[in-house]
């Protein structure tokens, strides 16, 4: 009898020990950290920059070192990376560049790379007597909307050397840990809670409609109807209240999913805008649209 009781107690002990472990595993799954794929690119002023983003690394050996060392730093931390030069050459081979502007070229390179985050590297070199110092500026952005995730500057300090590679390594040591910490935090928040769009709706000069036009079965002003649609269709009903005048309606921070649960693929802004467009058509509105870095511009005809 004692042996039976001992065996029963032993079985119960295994059950109670296993239960907390199962619960812990579930919590780990819920709090899963997603590791993003990274593209490291040289920083160029998108609007006024005179350099050609396609040639700048050929013309600036120090910046090329900074880009390569930053990419290597991500790889050492376990991130998957995509090479900028390889992606650039692939884009040129496919002749995908639609214009010669840095802004358009950068946008197409990022899209072709298929990454989750792109990181821009800016290098500033200062010479004083026999000493040299550098500032290394890192800027991380989410690849779909270009929303900022992290920015940090690493200083090398003054060293009596002309070896820029050594100075870059020193600057990276002084900023990289904090940079990826904040980048990961903001990126994983986007994965969990969704991305954001800004929707800017305007009216063509020849349009007979405006924000006050009463439409639909309810006969409500268009601005009110769009608010109601956002409440129902924005991810988790999250968006900032719109601002509207007769000539325009702007809706800020419209939340959309980042991941499609059934497929695990990214939910692109085009999918949300497609559904929004169907609603506008149902209201009897025709329009033209464009989507640029998380900003949706719609012109009602």
C-alpha angles and dihedrals in degrees: 000000000000090000091053092049091048091050091048091050091049091053091049090050091055091049094051092046092051096049098066089046091055090049091050092051091053090051091051090052092051091050094044114157115223116214109217127217112243136213115193114203137172116263116246128168101255095211110028101019111127095194120094108238088213094059105028096096091051090051098041113050093179093055089048089056091049093051092047094047091049090051090049090050090057091048092052088055091055100259122141111235137195119216115242097211093048091050091046092052091047089053092049092048090052090045092226098148107114095187141008096245117118091227094057094041092050091048092052094046091052092048093048092048092061092215129151097221135020121205121203119210122206122184125201119185124196126188122199117176105300095342128089129195135178138201115212113199118197122191121183123197135179106251101227103046099016088230112165116257105170143350129185140158124220120203121204095198122224115308131174094239140099092205100114090185090064092048092049091052090051093049091048091052089056098052113017100084094054091041095057092040093061092036092055093045094052094040094051090047088057090049091052102038104025141248127285134236134188114219117203114187121188136169128242114243089246095047118118090208134082138168091280096052110125110230144163131032091303093054091222127151113273092242090057093046091053091050090053092048091051092050088057102037109030110099107277086351090282122152137117118259112270127245115220143180126175090267099045147018122203122189116191132208097004105186118227128174118266097205129036102229097212096050104022089227125130118273103231122209089242090071093056093043090050091058091044089051091053089055092051089050090050087056089055096255127137120198151164121235143190131184119208123171096325095321115113115199116194124181116196112216 
